[in-house]
Amino acid sequence: MKTFRVPKDIVFGWGALEYLKQVKGKKAFIVTDKVIESLGFVEKVKGYLEEAGLQTMVFSETEPDPSRDTVEKGTQLMKEFKPDWIVGLGGGSAIDAAKGMWVRYEHPDLAWDEVFGVFPPLRQKAKFIAIATTSGTGSEVTCASVITNRNVEPHVKNVIASNEITPDIAIADPELASQMPPKVTAATGMDVLTHAIESYTSIAATEVDKALTLKVIQMVFRSLPKAYADGRNQQAREDMHTASFMAGMAFTNSFLGIVHSLAHQLGSQYGIPHGAANSLMLPYVIKFNAIAVPELYAEIADALNIKYEGTRDAVDKLVEAIFQLQKDIGQPQVIKAAGVDENTFFERLDATAQNALNDICTYCNPRVPNVEDMKQLYKQAFGK
């Protein structure tokens, strides 16, 4: 038996944010960040919720790669406010932080190890609305949240993975993403592409997941360069915002692979934005995985109308197409170019590779890696 779980309501397209006027409840706790607040989106969300009759409170201290400490700080305010709706407003970091707060709010006695494991049902106190302001993480529709432990060295990212934290309502209004600068557009767009490719090749992928992800891959190659070149291109923005949650719908059911395992460590240890970290590792992981599943990458090449001779050539041509896309949108192609110190990188390499191997995303990778494989992938991606 197979299942396909997504939020009960997914509201998308220009003007989707106005759906908030229909929300029924008493209090909404909004989790966001200072940038989103400065753009005026928080006031807009508050206005719609208050028009619906809800009191609101805003927590805007979420940082990139949200920490356990941030989650605890927001949870404390949440306990005092007692909301029946939690709203994650932002990119993946704000939504992930809000999901972490939700678990801690509902079950304050859980230890962190239990939060990252199996925990009791949610929705005893509040339901969840996720509003995406970037076209990348897909967090608005997924059952995952990534929280960083900054109380250890090097910092470690841990994943909350439970169907319980799938939002009740997801809102994907491309107007909110239209102010992303080109650099953010590029990185988040590569996140979408990585989600789609890893979902397609996951050992847990179903035909439902694959149908979504092939379409997403086509949309990214068609529209990401356009959105990067001209952020005012409404069709390109809408394509990428839609592709983002479509990829999320797929990978929340199929799960991901070692591109994410490796990228999580680059983010937690070196501050590389998540989408950029995925972009750095993606070509090398494709070549690694192609030893096991070359036919899957050939199918992706077919979807992109890439001409090739044999599956090995298909893999090579697909990787070439990804490198070209990276160039077109100004993405670094080696870790060294992202500003990572070479001595520090190689001093930490053993621990970094082990942490990546232990990441939850490793388990659905189509080829089973060992720690030496992870080290070699990092070395290949670091650059000369």
N, C-alpha and C positions, 0 to 999 in steps of 0.2 A: 504494500500500500504506500502511496506517495501523497504528499501534501504540498500545497502552495499557499503560503501565508503572506498577506500584505495588509496595510491598514484598511479599516472598514471603509473610510472615505478618502479618496485622493482627488484633490481639487487642483486643477492646473489651467494654465493659459493666462493671458493678460487680464488683470482684474480679479484674479482668483482670491486675493487677500480679503475682498469684501465678504467672503463666506463667513468670516468671523462674526459678522452681525447676526448670524443665525445660532450662535453657540448659546446653549442654555446652562446656567450655573450661577454660582455666587461669587467666587473669587478665582482670579487667575494670577499665577506667579510666573513672570516672564524672565527667562534666562537668556542673556545676550552678551554683547561685548561693547566696548567704548566706540569702536568704529561704526558699528551698526547704529548705535545711539546717535552718533554725530551726523549720520546721513538722514535722520528724521524718520526712519522706519519704525522705531520704538513708539514714537508718538502716534503714528498711524495705526499701529496694532492696538495700542491702548485705547485710542478713540473708537475703533470698531467694537472692541470688547465692552467698553463702557456704554456704548450705544445699545449693546445687547443686555445691559443691566448688571454687568459684573464689576466688582471692585478689582483693582489691579495693584500689583507690587512688582518692581523691576530690580533684578540683580544683573548688573552690567560689568562684572569684574572677571568674566571668563577670558582666559588667555589662550593663545595657540597651544595645542596639545594640552588640554586641561589637566590639572593635577588633582591628586586626592585631597590636598588641602583646600583647593578651590571648591571642590564638591562638598566638603564638610562645611565650609563657610556658608555656601548657599543653602545647604540643608538646614542649618540652624535657623536662618531667617524663614525658611519654608515652614518649619515646625511652629514658629511664632505666628505666622500669617494664616496657616491652616487652609490652603487653597483646595478647591475641588477640580481645578484644571491647572496643569503645568504646561507652559508654552516655551518650547525651544526655538529661538529666533536667531538665525545666523547661518554660518557655514557648519561644517562637521564638528568643530570644536565646541561651539555653543550648544548644539543639539546633543552631542555626546555628554557634555557636562550636565545638561538638564536631565538626561536619562539616568546618569549616576545619582544625581540628587533625588530623583523619583524613587529609586530603589532604597536609598538611605532614609528618605522620608517615610516610606511605607513600612520599612523594617529597620528601625534605628538600632536594634540590638545585634544585627548581623556584623560579624567581623569582615574585614576586607576580603579575606580568602573565600568567604562564603558568598560575597557579592560577585566574585569572579567565577563562582561555581553554580550550583543549583540552589535557587532560593524560592520561597513561597510565592503564591500569586500576588500580583499587584492589583490596582484599581479598587482597593478597599477604602482609600482616602481620596484618590484623584485619578483623572484620566489625562491623556497627553496629546498635545497638538505640536507638530513639528512644521516649522516654516523655513524653507530653504532660501538663503540669500546668495549662495554660490551654486554654480552648475558643476558639481564635482562629487561630493562624498556620497550622495544618495541616502544620507542618514535619516532623512525625513520618512523613509519607508522601510528601514531595516531593523533587524532584531539585534543590532550590535552597538556597542559604545566603547571607545578606546580612551582609557584614563592613564596618565603618566604618574609613576611613583618617583618623585623628585627627592625622596628621603634616603635614597641609596645612590651610590656611585659605581658605575655610570647609571644614569637614569634608565628606567625600564618602563615600556608601555605594556599595559595589561588590557585584555579584551573582556568586556561583559558580553556574553552571547546567550541570549534567551528570548524565546518568542514573547515572553512577558513584556519586554521593553519595545516591542513593535508599536509605534504610535497609533492612536485611535483615529486621528485625522492628520493627513499630510497635505500641505499647501505648497504648490510650486508655481509661483507667479513670476514670470521672467522679468517683470519690471524691477523686482528687487535685485536681480543679478545684473541689470543693465549698466550699473555704475562700477562694476568690477574693472580695475585697471588691466591693461594687456597682460602684465606678468602674472596676475592672479587668474585671469581667463585661461592662460596657457597651462598653468600648473593644474588647475582644477579640471580642465578638459582632458589632460593626460590621465588624471585619476579616473575619469569616466571610462576612458579607453581601457585602462588596466582592469577595472572592474569587469568590463564586458569580456575581455579576452580570458581573464582568470575564471570567470564564471563558466564560460563556454567549455573550457578544458578541465574543469573540476571533475573529480571522480563521482561527485554527487549530482552532477548536472542532469536535468531531465530535458525532454524535447520542448517543454514549455519555456524553461530557462534559455535554451539555445535559440529559440525563435526570437525572444526578446533581444538577446545579446548580439546576434548577427545584425539586426536592424540598428542597434545602437552603434556598432562599429562603423557601419555605413554612414550614419548621421554625423559621427565625430569627424571622419575623414572629409566629409562634405562641408561641414559647418564650422568646425573649430578654427580653421585658418581665417574664415570670413569674420567670425566674432572677434578674433584676435586683432585683425587688421582694422576693423571698424566696429567698435562697441555699440554703435547706434543702429546696426543692422538688426532690425527686429526679428526677422525670420531666423537668422543665425542664432540669435539669443534664445528664441523660443525652442529651436531644435536642440540646442545644448542643454537647456533646462529640462526639457522633456526627456532627452537621452539620459540625463543624470538619474532621474528617479526610475526610469525603465531599467537601467543597469542595476540600481539598488534593489528593485523588485526581483531581479534574477539572482543576484548574489546573496541576498538574505535567505534564499532557499537552497542555492547550490553551494554556497560558501566560496572561499577564494583559494589562494595558493601562496607560494613562497615569494612572489614579488612583494606581497604585503608583509610577509614575515621579515624579509630583509629590509624593506622600507621603514617599518616601524622602528627599527633600531637606528637608522639614519636620522629619523625625526627626533627621537628621544635623546640621542647622544650629541647630535651635531646641529640640531635646529633646522634641518632642511625641511621645507614645507612638504606635507605628505604627498601631494600630487607630483611634485618635482622628484621626490625620492622614488616614487613608483616608476616614474618616467626613466630615471637613471638605471633601474634594475630590469625593466621589462625586456629589452632586447636580449640580454644575456640569459635570462630565465627561459625565454622562448627557445633558444638554442639548446639549453640544458634539457628542457622538457620534451623537445622534439625527438629525442632518442626513443622516448616511450610512445608518443602520440603524434607522429608527423602528419597523419591524415586529418587530425582536427585543425591544425594550422593551415593545411591545404584548403580545407573548407572555408576558413576565414579569408584566405587569399582569393578563393573563388567569389566570395561575397563582395570583394573589392575589385573584381574584374582584373586581377593581377595575372599576367601571362607567365607560365612556368613550364618546365619540363621535368616531371617527376616530383615526388613529395619533398625530397631534400632541397631541390631548387625552389619549391614553393615556400619553404621555411626561410631560405636565404632572401628571397624577394620580399617576403612579408617584413622581415627585419629591416631590410633596406628602406621599405616604405615608411616604417616607423621612425627610422633615423631621419628621413627626409622631412617627415611631419615635425619632428623636434626642431630641425633647422628652421623650418618655415615659421615656427612660433617662438623662436628664441630660447629654447630650453637647453640647459647644459647637458652634455652627452657623456660626461665622466664625472665621478664624485669629486675629483680634485678641482674641477672647474667650479664646483659649488662652494669652494672656500674652505674645505676640510684640510686641516694640517696633516701632512703625510706621516710624520713621526707618531703623532697621537693616534692616528687611524690604525697603524700597524701594531702599535703597542697594545691596543685594545682588541685587536682582531679576533683572538681566540675566544674571549668572553662575548664579543659581539655576535660571532657566528653561533655560539652555543645558545645565546638568548634568542636568536632568530630561529634556530632549529626547534626550540621549545615553544615558539609562538603557536597559538591555536590555528592560525591560517595554514600552517604546514600540513595539517592532517588530510586535507582534500587535494593536495597537489597531485598531478597525474603521474609524476615520477618521484619515488621515495628518495629523499636526499639524506646524507649524513653530514656531520659537522665539517668534514673536509670539503665536501661539495659546496657548502655555504661559504667557507673561506675562499674557495677558488672563484666563486661568483662575485664576491666582494672585490677580490683582486682584479678580476677582469674589468669590473665597472669603475675601479678607482682611476685608471688611466695612467699613462707614463709621464 
